[in-house]
Amino acid sequence: MPDLQWVEVEPLPHVNGDLLPVLESVDSLQRAWQEVVQANDPAFQEARRRSLRRHAIETGIIERLYEVDWGVTEALVAEGITADAVARADDGTVSEDVLALIRSQYEALQFLAESARDGRDVSVSLIRELHQALAREQKTYTATDQLGRRFEARLHHGQWKTEKNHVTRPDGSLLEYTPPEHVAAQMDRLIELYRETEGVHPIVRAAWLHHRFVRIHPFEDGNGRVARCLTLLNLLRCDLAPLVVDRRERDRYLRSLDRANEGDLRPLVRFFAELEIVALRSELERPVETTSEVVAGGALSVLEAGVARFRALQSETGAQERAEQVGRLANDVHTRISLWLTDMSKRIENLVGEISAHSIVSLQEAAPPDSRARFWGRQVVQTARSVDFFVNRHDGVWWQRLRIHALGQELRYLVFVQKVGRGETGVLALTVYAELMGDEAGDDTRQEAETVLISTPTESVTWTYSDTADTRWQDVTELLDTTLAAALHRFVSALG
């Protein structure tokens, strides 16, 4: 690839119509979210705190500032960013220095949320304040001298860079950021052009601002963290949820930014849109908060509070209508997935039959109110947690299982259509899971299945009760095709 020289900030380019379906999905989910989420609900406030904690942890992992094991991350998200939460986690440790850095990043996000509530918009002064808050606990950064030697330099909080900070891309080409002498003027121009984008879809606007800020790279270090904060501010001001770029999505995030460097903003817009769908879906979870007073009242007091909450969720305005509509939608999606998998299973059967005369390829499915709709409970919960939402299993889920058995190996590829959130939120999500089992002759002990595939946040599809099965069907077929290909690759690799 040729070197990319620095360029002056340019206005938001035209973004073509192939992004319209995913942006409409964001808008549809936002409307459903607004119907069931109340900003003053303590459960919503806790869900929002969890989102910000996750962002605070992952934003540093994306930048390779530190590593935090997944189990510790989940403990910090659920309980708070404390040493006690780390101590109660099953695996890993986190130093006090890293915890202090994560806390400062979390506090910066709280400041950001308050700024959004107060109606404060992006400005040069706010950007400087954000950098000061985010990097407060970071004293140095890794710099490179003129001879290419790396050393630890002092980080100047909230101040524009005074030295070039160009980077070498993975292919060896040079990516130039704005030279120090032009930073102040380019930042002023960025804010001017940003204000001219008023009225553009907030996801498109956020992606453009994010990329253009990164291309300036105005600070010595911490530019990615500030850019992701600016994205959140843009979304929060438009009553959207704070999306999180986590470690599983790092490679796609960087690829999308590089495509934007080359003039195509669409991959970054789509990436942010898909993460926003995940964020809105996650906040429908409304985690249960049990107060100390309720716990002190004993077991029956806790149960009574839970029953009261369940009744309140069931009696919410529009809950019954949402339940009926989302049930019909789930049945339609389930039927279409069944047809797709039936066709695929016949093709797989023909191919597998060429290598094993005793191969078995079968398809099984179930949907509510069938009692079998409650099968695969562990896998259902695992996939939901992997993409950060609570699955409502009250009536069961709509599932399909493709089973392939050949040459001592068995692959189970599972597709779930699940209700999202406690109560009848009117939201559905499709997730996938695959596991592999060997067939050890003479071994009659129970075998543990090996998980070979589980949905990541952007490997899922979401509908709201007002959608049709057609709404995101192209996304469904692409997801099924890519994940089944990945599962089959693991299966074929394990064959004798």
N, C-alpha and C positions, 0 to 999 in steps of 0.2 A: 504494500500500500504506500502511496506517496505521503510525504509529510503534510500535515494540516496546519497551515499558518493561521495565526490569530486573525479574527475578523471583527469588525465593529458590530454592535448590536443592531439587528434588523427587525422590522415589524413582524408580527405573527403571520406566517404564511397561510395560504388557503389549505385546509385539511379536507381531503375528499370524502365522499359519502360512504365508503366502505366501513367507516367507524360508527355510522348512525345506529345500527342495531345494538351494539354494546353500550353506547351512550344512552339509548332509550331504556335499556335494561337498568342502568344506574338510576335514571329518573323514576322508573316504575317502582324499583325497590325503595327509593327514597320516600315515595308516597305511601307505600305500605308501612315503612318504618315510622313515618309521622303519625299514622293511624293508631299505632299501639305503643309508642314510646313517649313518655312524658319527661321533659327535661328536669322536672323537680322530683321525680320518682327516685328514692334512695337507691333502688336496684339499678336504675339507669346510670346514676352517678357512679356507682361501683363499677359497672361495665365500662364506662368512659375512663375511669382511673386505670383499669386493667389495660385498656388499649394504649394509654399513654405510657404505662410502665413497660409494656412490650416494645413500644417504639423506642423508649429510652435505652433499653438493653440492646436491641437489635441494631440501632443506628451506629453504635460503636463497633459491633461485631462486623458489620458491613465494611467498615474502614480498617479492620484488622488491628484495632486498638487493644483488644483483649479477646479472650475466649471464655464463654460461659456454657457449661454443659446444658443440654436441653432440659433435663430434669430440674436443675437449679433454676433455669429460666422460668419454668412453669411455676415453681415455688415462689419466686420473686414477683411474678405477675399476679398470682393469686393472693399472696399474703402481704406484700409490700417489700420495699427494697431495704431489707434489714439483715444483719448478721444472723439473727435467730432463724429467719426463713431459710437461709443457706444451710444452717446447721441441721434443719429438719428435712432437707432434701435427701433423696436416696443416693445421689452421686455427685461428685465434684466439689470443689471449693472455690471461693472467690476472695481475693485479698481485700483488705480494707481500702486500699488505694483505688482499686477498680470499683468497689461499691460507692466510694465518694464520687468518682467520675460519673457513674450511672445516676446517682442521686442528683448531681448538678444538672445532668441532661434532663432528668424528670422534672426538676423544678423549672427549667427553662421552658418545657412543654406546658406546664401549668401557667406560667407567665404568658405563653402564647395563647392558651385557651381564654385567659382573662382578657387579653388584648382583643381577641375576636368578639367576645361578649360585649366589650366596650365600644365596638365598632371601629377599632383601630385598623388601618389598612397598611399594606407594605410601604415602607419608606426607607431611605438611607439610614436614618437614625435608628429605626426599629431593627434593621439588619445588623447594625453595629452592636446594639444592646443584646440581640440574640447570640451573637458570637461571644460576647463577654460572658453571658450566662452559661452557654453550652460548654465553653472551654475553661471555666473558672478554675477547675481542679487540674487542668493540664498545664504543666509548667513549660514543657519543651516539645519539640517536634523533630522528626528526622529530616535533615536538610542535606543537600549535596553541594560540595564546593566546586570551583572551576575545574579542578582536576578529576572530578567524578567521585571524590571520596565522601562517604556518608558520615555525618556527625550530628550530635544533638544540639539544636539551637534553641534559644529562648523564644517562646511564643508570645507575641504581643496581642493581648486580647482587645478585640474591637478596633484594631488598627489595620489599614490597608497594607498590603505587602510592599516591601521596598526592594525585593529581589525577584527575578524571574522564577516561576515555579512550573515550567513546562514538564511534560511527562513523556516517557517512551511507551508506546502502545505494545501489546503482546507480539505484534508482527515486526517490531523493530522500528516502525516509523515514529516520527515525532509529532506530538500534539501540542501545539502552542496555545497558551492562554494569554490573556491581555497583558501587555507589558506594564510594569508598575506605574510608569509615568502617564498612562492612559486610563488607569483604573477609576479615578474619581469621576472623570467625564463620562466614562462608559456606564458607571453605576447610575449617574443622574439620568442618562439616556434610557437605561433599562426601566427605571421607575416611570419616566414619561411615556414610553411605549406601552408599558403594562397598564397604565390608566386608560389608554386608548382602546384596550381590549374589553372594557366594561360591556357586558351583554353577551360575550362569548361563553359557550358552555364552560362551567368551572373546571372540569377535568382537562379540557383542551388548554384553557388559560393557565392552569397549574403546571401542566407539562411544559408549555412554552417557557414560563418563568423559570422553572426548575433548570431546564437545559441552558437557557441563556445566562443564568447566574453561574452555573458550573463552567461555562465557556469563558467567563470573565475570570473566575477563580480569584476573587479580590483579596482573600486572606492568605497568610502563610500556611495555615492548616485549618481543618475544620470546615472546609467549603461544602463538602457533601452533607454534613450534618445540618448546616444552615440551610442548604437547598431543600432538604427534606422537611425542615421546619416551615419554610415558606410555602411549600405545598400544603402542609396541614393548615396553616393560617388561611390560605385561599379557600380550602374546603370548609373549614369551620365557619367562616363568614357566610357561606352559602347553605348552612344547615346540613352539611354532609358530615360523615364520620371521619376520624383521623385514620388514614390508611397506614399500614406498616409494611415496609420492605424488609423481609426477614432473610436470614442466612440462606434459606432454601431457594430464594429468588434472586440471589446476588448476581449470578451469571447472566440471567435474562435482563436484569436491570442494567448491567454494564453494557450488554449488547445493544439494548434499546437506546441508551445514551450515545453509543458510538454511531448507530444509524442516524440519530439526530445530528451528530457532528457532520455527517456526510450529506445532510439536507433532507432527511426523511423523518419527520416528527411522529408519524403515525404509530410505529411500534411502541414508543414511550406513552402516547395517549392511550393506546389499547391496554398497555400494562397497568397504568394508573387506574383505568376504568375497572379492570378486573379486580385489582386490589381494593378499590372502593366498594365494589359489590361484596367482597369478603368482609370489609370493615362494617358496613351497614348490617350485614347478616349476623355478624358477631354480636353487635349491640342489641339484637333482638333476644339474646340469651337471657338478659335480666336475671343475673345470679341471685339466688336466695340469700337474704341477709337474716341471720338469726341473732336477735339482740341478746345482750347479757341478761336482761330481765326475763326474757322468755326461757333461756336456758336454765336460769336459776329456779324457774317454776317447776322444773322436773320434766320427765319424759312425756307425760300427757300434755303439758303446756306446749312443748315443741310440736307435738303431733297436731294439736288444735290449731296452732298458728299455720302449720303447713296446709291443713284442710281448708282453712279460711282463705289462704292465698289461692289454692286451686279453684275454689268456688268463684273467687273474684275474677280469675282469669277466664273461667268458662262463661261468666255472665257479662264480659266486656261487650260494649256496644258493637254490633256487627260480627261478633265472634262466630255465631252459628252460620251466617251467610258465607263468611270466609272459609269456614270448615267445609261446607258443601261445595263451594266453587273450587277450592284447592284439591279436594278429593276427586272431582271430575277431571281436573287438569292432570293429576298424578296418574289416573287410569289411562288417559290418552297418551301421555309420555311413555308409560309402562308398555302399552301395546306397541308403540312404534319401536321402542328399544327391542322388544321381543322379536319383531319382524327382522330387524337389522341383525340381531344375534343368531336367529334361525338361519338366515342366509349365510352368515359367516361360518357357522358351525358345520354346515354341509360342505363348504369349501375346505375347511380344516380337516374334516373327516376323510375326504378324498386324498389329501396330501399325506396325512399321518398314516393312512392305510397302506401307503407305498413302502413304509419302513417297518411296519409291524402289523401282521395279520390279526393280532389279538388286541389291537388298540380299541379304545372306547372314547367316543365323543358324545356328550349328552348335554342337554339344556334343561334346566329346572327353574321354576319361578313361582312366586306367590305374591298376593296383594291383599290388603285388608278387605273384608273382615275375616279372611281365611286365618285359622290359627297358626298356620305355618309362616305367616307374615312376621311372627316374632322370632323366627330363626335368625342365626348369625348375629346374635346380640353383641358379642365382643367385637366383631369386625365392624359392625355398624357404628358403635360408639367410638372405636379407634379412628375411623375415617372422619367422623364428625369433629372429633377433637383435633385431628391433624389439620383441618381447615378452619378450626377455631369457631365452632358453633355448638350449641346444645341441640341435640336431636330429640324431638318429641316422639317417643315410642308408645304413646298411649294406645293407639290403634294398630301399631305395627308399622312396617315399612314395605314399600314396593321393591322387591328384589328379583334379580336374575342371577343364575349361577351357570356358567359354562365350565364343564368338566372335561379335561383331556387326559387320558391315561394311556401311556405307551412306554415300553421298554423300562419298566420299573420306576417310572416317574409319573406323578399326578399333579396337574395344574388346576387350580380352582380360580376362575376369574369371576369376580362378583361386582355387580352394578346395583347401587342402592339409590332409590328416590325417597327422600326423607322430608318430613315436616321439620321446619326450623323454629326453634325457640319454644319457650313455655307458653302454654295457652294456644289459641288459634291465631297465629300471626298472619296466616295467609301466604306464607313463603315456603317454597320447595327448593331443595338442593339435590343435585345428582353428584354422587361420589363413586369412586372405584377402589377396589382392593383385590389383590391377588396373592395367593399363597401356594407353596410348592411342597409336596410330600414325596418321600422316597417309598420304595416298596421292599423292605428288607425281608428276604426269605427266612422263615423260621423265627422271626421276631414277633412275638404276640403281645408285646408291650405297647401301650398307647404312644403313638408318635406325635411329636410336636411339629406343627406345620411351620415352615419358614416363610415369613412375610417377604414377598419379592416386589411388591408394589403397593403404594398407598397414596391417595390423593394429596397433592400439595395445595396451598391456598388458591393458586390459579388453575389447578387441574380439577375444576368443579364447574357446574353450571347451575344458575339460579333462576327461578321464575317466581312471580307473584300471582296471586289468585286471579287477577284480571288479564293475565297473559293467555296465549294459546300454546299448544304443543309446537306449533310452527315457529314461535317467537325466536327461539334459540336453537332450532334443530340442527342448523349447520355446525354450531359450536358443539352440540352433542355428538354428531358423527365424527368430527375431528378429534374430540376427546376420546371416544371409544376406540377409534382407529389407532391413535398414537399410544394409548395405554395398553391396549391388547397387543400391539406390536412389541412393546417393552416387556410385557409378561411372557409372550411367546419366545422372545430372545432368551430370557432366563431359562425357560423350559427346554428349549433346544440345546442350550449350552450344557444342561445337566444330563442329557441323554447319553447312554453308554458310549 
